[in-house]
Structure formats: structure tokens, C-alpha cells
Amino acid sequence: MTRHFLLDTDLTPEEQAAILDAADRLKATRRAGTGEPGPLAGRSVVLLFEKPSTRTRLSFDVAVAELGGHPVVVDAATTQLGRGESIEDTAAVFSRYVDMIVIRTFAQERLERLAAAASVPVVNALSDHAHPCQALADLQTIREKKGDLSGLALAYLGDGNNVAHSLVLAGALAGMRVRVASPPGYEPFEQVVRHANEIAAVTGGEILVTHDPLEAAAGADVLYTDVWASMGQDNQTESRSLVFQPYRLDEKAVEAAGDDVIVMHCLPAHRDLEIAGSVLDGPQSVVFDQAENRLHAQKALLSFLLESFLLGDHDRAAGDRPGDATRHPLPAALTGKVTS
């Protein structure tokens, strides 16, 4: 089977760190105006969007182009997918045309079905369950500002959504201490937290889920939040605003964390709703560095997946994650599968 990036745990801790190292190098060479011939030269990558997008669409489009490839942006609503063609048939056809599929979609199960039918690498550019490309950019940003990730404390305040899922998984892989503060009933999925704890037990990280935002924020190196109502939840915006009010990333949270904290938001942000405008625009905010790093982290990821594909890294059974004993002698806790 072809190797894909559908969840953060599709990477081992070593692979995640190597991709972050590569992202740093790609960022440095881009800023210096230097670089080598792109690994995607002569190759095409389809960017399939079933959800609206700004940063994801633009960053992947530029990433493919800067790696020498040809990005083909497709709005799913304008294809036969919008008229009922199966995701499996779509994957099979796309695999005949392009060298990689990047998709922003809804259910994780739909993403898994597409990957199972594809014969080229598939990248999760966001699903309702996870946002692993965002987490890679987040970790790159934290490393830039704070150095070694191991032992750093990241506090996430708000909805236990796809971004929260990826932060606890990627953070656990990096040996971080990730704390999630959510209202009762809005916590990250229990199976995601359980799996992250299994990983953290091996990497030296720690995962905490609490209902107390100040408990999560206390002494944190990083404060992070996301929108309270994700795409498809617009009819819940008003009710969620009432429930999540105590979880706003505001001056109180910054004070609880300390002067050296950095503030993150994956954007788009609603000033004075999930995050105080003074905090988003304040000196601790690194949100635009974070947004920029989507480009560099994704360039590193695409290069990694293409290299694995060309080297014949197809030894997974259907549904398995990389890291089996023949390739990566890691504990089973680091190689399991999480599905919604």
C-alpha cells in the first residue's frame, strides 16, 4: 500500500522531527533566495477541496509550485463528486492523472476510503477529525520561538475539535506537555486522548484534559485557541458563544501563563470572541509566523512523502500505520490507528 498522511500518527517521532528540520531548511533557503531543483519537478498534485479554504489552499498551491510541481486545484462541487460519483472511483481516476492527492474534506472515514482506493500518496489537508498539516506548522513555529519541543507546555483553550486532536497527538509525539481546557461535553474524543497518552508515556510527554482554563494556562509556554464553531456548525454559533465564554484566550490566560508565553491561533480568528483582540495583536502573538509556516512544513511533508513513494515504501497492510517492527522498532503505542 502507498504511504499517506491522514493522521499525525502516520509519522513516527523521528520522522516528525526530520520533517520539521527539513521545513526549517526550506524556510531558510527560500528567504535567502537559494535552493535546489524541486523534488516535484515534472509532477502534478491535485488539491481537492470539499470545504472552503484560504491558508490551506494558498499554502499548498504555492508549496507544490515552489517544489517544481504543477498544482491542480479542484472544487469538489464542480466535479462529478457533487453528483454522486463515489470517492473510491474518484481516487482511482485521480491516481492515473497525478502524483499526489491533497484533500480537505469532512468525515475522516471518507478520507480513509479515498486513501484506500488511491495508488498515490494522499494528504489530509483537514478533516472533521484532524488537522495534521496545521499541527506540523504549529510545532515548527514553537521550535523557532522556544527551541527543543520536549517538555514544553502547550495549553489549548476551547473546543476539542480537529485542531485539538492533532495538537495532542503531534505534541505527544514530540514529548510535549499538552493541556486541553474545554467545557463539559466539548472535550477531545476520548480515544484520541487515550492514544496520545500512550504515545506520551513513551516519549516523555504528558496529556491533560480539564474544564478549568486557568489550570491549563498556568505556567504554559504556549497558549493556543481556535474558533468555537467550526465549518458546518454555523447554526450553533450563538449557543456555543455562551458555553465557551470562560475559555476565551484573554489577558487573564496570558497572565496565568507568564511573560514568556507565545500565543497561537490557526486562523481565521474572531477578535474578542475566542481570543481577545489585544492578545491576538499583542507582543506574544505569533499567529502570522504560524500561518507562514504552513507553507514550509507542507513543502517538507510533500517532499518526504514523495521520497517514500519513489523508494517503494509501500509495505503497509491496508489500514496500518507506519512504524511496524521491520521499519521502525518502536512500541506499538506509537504506531496505532485512531479513527472517529
C-alpha positions in Angstrom: 0.0 0.0 0.0 1.1 3.6 -0.7 2.0 5.7 2.2 -0.3 8.5 3.2 -0.5 11.3 5.8 -4.0 11.1 7.2 -3.3 11.5 10.9 -0.4 12.9 12.9 0.4 9.4 14.0 1.2 8.4 10.4 4.6 9.7 11.4 7.0 8.3 14.0 8.6 10.8 16.4 11.8 10.6 14.4 10.0 11.3 11.1 8.1 14.2 12.6 11.3 15.8 13.8 13.0 15.2 10.5 10.2 16.9 8.6 10.4 19.9 11.0 14.2 20.0 10.4 13.5 20.0 6.6 10.9 22.7 7.0 13.4 24.9 8.7 15.9 24.4 5.9 13.3 25.1 3.2 12.3 28.3 5.0 15.9 29.4 5.3 16.7 28.7 1.6 13.5 30.5 0.5 14.4 33.6 2.4 18.0 33.5 1.2 16.8 33.2 -2.4 18.7 30.0 -2.8 17.6 26.4 -3.2 17.9 23.2 -5.2 15.8 21.8 -8.1 12.4 20.9 -6.7 11.6 17.3 -6.0 8.2 17.7 -7.6 9.6 18.8 -11.0 7.6 17.3 -13.8 4.9 16.1 -11.3 1.3 17.1 -10.7 -0.6 17.3 -7.4 -4.3 17.7 -7.2 -5.7 19.9 -4.4 -9.3 18.7 -3.9 -11.5 20.9 -1.7 -14.8 19.8 -0.3 -14.7 22.7 2.2 -13.8 26.4 1.9 -10.2 27.3 2.4 -7.8 30.3 2.5 -4.5 29.4 4.1 -4.6 25.7 3.3 -5.4 26.3 -0.4 -2.9 29.0 -1.0 -0.1 27.4 1.0 -0.4 24.1 -0.7 -0.7 25.7 -4.1 2.5 27.7 -3.5 4.2 24.7 -1.9 3.7 22.5 -4.9 4.8 25.2 -7.3 7.9 26.0 -5.3 8.8 22.3 -5.2 8.7 22.4 -9.0 5.4 20.7 -9.4 2.1 21.6 -11.0 -0.8 22.2 -8.6 -4.3 21.4 -9.9 -6.9 23.0 -7.6 -10.3 21.3 -7.8 -13.5 22.4 -6.2 -15.4 19.2 -5.5 -18.7 20.9 -6.1 -17.8 21.4 -9.7 -16.9 17.7 -10.3 -18.9 14.5 -10.5 -18.4 14.1 -6.8 -21.0 16.8 -6.5 -23.4 14.5 -8.5 -22.8 11.3 -6.5 -19.7 9.7 -8.0 -18.0 7.6 -5.4 -14.9 8.8 -3.6 -13.3 5.4 -4.5 -13.8 5.9 -8.2 -12.5 9.5 -7.9 -9.4 8.3 -6.2 -8.7 5.6 -8.8 -9.1 8.2 -11.7 -7.0 10.9 -9.9 -4.2 8.3 -9.3 -3.9 7.9 -13.1 -3.5 11.7 -13.6 -1.4 13.0 -10.7 1.4 12.0 -8.4 -0.2 13.0 -5.1 -3.7 13.9 -3.8 -4.2 16.6 -1.2 -7.8 16.7 0.1 -9.8 19.0 2.5 -12.9 17.1 3.4 -15.5 16.3 6.1 -15.5 12.8 7.7 -12.3 11.1 8.5 -13.9 7.9 7.2 -14.3 9.5 3.8 -10.6 10.4 3.8 -9.7 6.9 4.7 -11.8 5.5 1.9 -10.1 7.8 -0.6 -6.7 6.8 0.5 -7.5 3.1 0.4 -8.5 3.4 -3.3 -5.7 5.6 -4.3 -2.3 4.4 -5.7 -0.5 7.7 -5.0 0.1 9.4 -1.6 -2.9 11.2 0.0 -2.5 14.1 2.4 -5.2 15.2 4.9 -5.4 19.0 4.4 -8.2 19.0 7.1 -11.0 16.7 8.1 -13.6 17.0 10.8 -11.4 14.7 12.9 -7.9 16.0 12.5 -5.8 18.8 11.0 -2.3 17.3 10.9 -0.7 19.7 8.5 -1.6 22.6 10.8 0.0 20.8 13.7 3.3 20.4 11.8 3.3 24.2 11.1 2.5 24.8 14.8 5.4 22.6 16.0 7.7 24.4 13.6 6.7 27.7 15.0 7.0 26.7 18.6 10.5 25.3 17.9 11.5 28.6 16.3 10.4 30.6 19.3 11.1 28.1 22.2 13.7 25.7 21.0 13.5 21.9 21.8 9.9 20.8 22.0 10.4 18.1 24.6 8.9 19.1 27.9 7.3 22.4 26.7 3.8 23.0 27.9 1.1 23.9 25.4 -2.3 25.0 26.7 -5.2 24.8 24.3 -8.4 26.6 25.3 -11.7 25.9 23.6 -13.4 23.3 21.5 -11.9 19.8 21.5 -12.1 19.8 17.7 -9.9 18.6 14.9 -7.1 21.1 15.7 -7.2 20.0 19.3 -6.9 16.3 18.2 -3.9 17.0 16.1 -2.2 19.1 18.8 -2.5 16.3 21.4 -1.2 13.7 19.0 1.6 15.7 17.4 2.5 17.2 20.8 2.7 13.7 22.3 5.0 12.5 19.5 7.2 15.5 20.3 7.3 14.8 24.0 5.4 17.9 24.9 3.0 18.5 27.8 -0.3 19.3 26.2 -3.2 20.6 28.3 -6.7 21.0 26.8 -9.3 23.0 28.6 -12.9 22.6 27.2 -16.4 22.9 28.6 -18.1 19.7 29.7 -19.3 17.8 26.6 -16.9 19.6 24.3 -13.7 17.7 25.2 -11.5 16.0 22.6 -12.6 12.5 21.7 -11.7 10.0 24.4 -10.0 7.6 22.1 -7.7 10.4 20.8 -6.7 11.4 24.3 -6.1 7.8 25.3 -3.9 7.2 22.3 -2.0 10.4 22.9 -1.4 9.3 26.5 0.0 6.0 25.2 2.4 7.9 23.0 3.3 10.4 25.7 4.2 7.5 28.1 6.9 6.5 25.6 8.2 10.0 24.5 8.1 11.6 27.9 5.2 13.9 27.2 2.0 14.4 29.1 -1.6 15.0 28.2 -4.2 16.7 30.4 -7.8 17.4 29.7 -9.5 19.8 32.2 -12.6 22.0 32.4 -10.5 24.8 34.1 -8.9 27.1 31.6 -6.6 28.8 34.1 -5.4 25.4 35.3 -4.4 24.6 31.7 -2.8 28.1 31.2 -0.8 28.2 34.4 2.9 28.3 33.5 2.3 27.4 29.9 5.0 28.1 27.2 2.3 28.2 24.5 -1.3 29.4 24.6 -3.5 28.2 21.7 -7.1 28.6 20.7 -9.3 28.0 17.7 -12.8 29.1 16.6 -15.7 27.9 18.8 -17.9 26.9 15.9 -16.2 25.1 13.1 -17.3 24.8 9.5 -20.7 23.2 9.4 -21.6 24.4 12.9 -22.8 27.9 12.0 -26.2 27.2 13.4 -24.5 26.6 16.8 -22.5 29.9 16.9 -24.8 31.7 19.4 -25.2 28.8 21.8 -21.5 27.9 21.7 -20.6 31.5 22.4 -22.4 31.3 25.7 -20.9 28.0 26.7 -17.3 28.9 25.7 -17.2 32.4 27.1 -15.0 31.3 30.1 -12.5 29.8 27.7 -11.6 32.9 25.8 -7.9 33.4 25.3 -7.6 36.8 27.1 -5.3 38.7 29.3 -6.1 36.6 32.3 -4.9 33.5 30.5 -1.7 35.3 29.4 -1.1 36.4 32.9 -1.5 32.9 34.2 1.0 31.6 31.7 3.7 34.2 32.2 5.6 36.9 30.4 7.5 34.5 28.1 4.4 32.7 26.7 3.6 32.8 22.9 0.1 33.0 21.7 -1.2 30.9 18.7 -4.4 30.7 16.6 -4.7 28.7 13.4 -6.9 31.4 11.9 -9.4 32.7 10.8 -9.8 34.4 14.2 -12.8 36.3 15.6 -11.4 39.1 17.7 -12.9 39.4 21.1 -14.8 36.2 20.7 -12.5 33.1 21.2 -9.5 35.4 21.6 -9.1 39.0 22.9 -8.2 41.4 20.1 -5.5 42.8 22.3 -3.9 39.4 22.7 -4.2 38.4 19.1 -2.5 41.6 18.1 -0.2 41.7 21.1 3.5 41.1 21.5 3.1 37.5 22.5 1.2 36.6 19.3 3.0 34.5 16.6 -0.1 33.8 14.5 1.3 35.1 11.3 4.6 33.3 11.7 2.4 30.2 12.3 0.4 30.9 9.1 3.6 31.3 7.1 5.0 28.0 8.4 2.1 26.2 6.8 4.0 26.7 3.5 7.3 25.4 4.8 6.0 22.5 6.8 3.9 21.3 3.9 6.8 21.6 1.4 8.8 19.4 3.8 5.9 16.9 4.1 5.3 16.6 0.4 9.0 16.0 -0.2 9.0 13.4 2.5 6.0 11.5 1.1 7.3 11.7 -2.5 10.7 10.3 -1.5 9.0 7.5 0.4 6.8 6.7 -2.6 9.7 6.7 -5.1 11.7 4.5 -2.8 8.9 2.0 -2.7 7.9 2.5 0.9 4.7 0.5 0.3 5.0 -2.1 2.9 1.9 -1.3 4.9 -1.1 -3.6 5.1 -4.4 -1.8 4.4 -5.3 0.3 7.4 -2.0 0.0 9.2 0.2 3.0 10.2 3.9 3.3 9.5 6.2 2.2 12.2 6.0 -1.6 12.2 8.9 -3.5 13.7 10.5 -4.2 10.3 11.0 -0.5 9.6 10.7 1.4 12.9 11.5 -0.6 16.1 9.1 1.4 18.2 6.5 0.4 20.8 3.0 -0.3 19.5 1.8 2.8 21.3 3.5 4.9 18.6 2.1 3.1 15.6 -1.6 2.6 16.3 -4.6 3.9 14.4 -7.2 6.4 15.7 -10.5 6.9 13.8 -13.5 8.9 14.7 
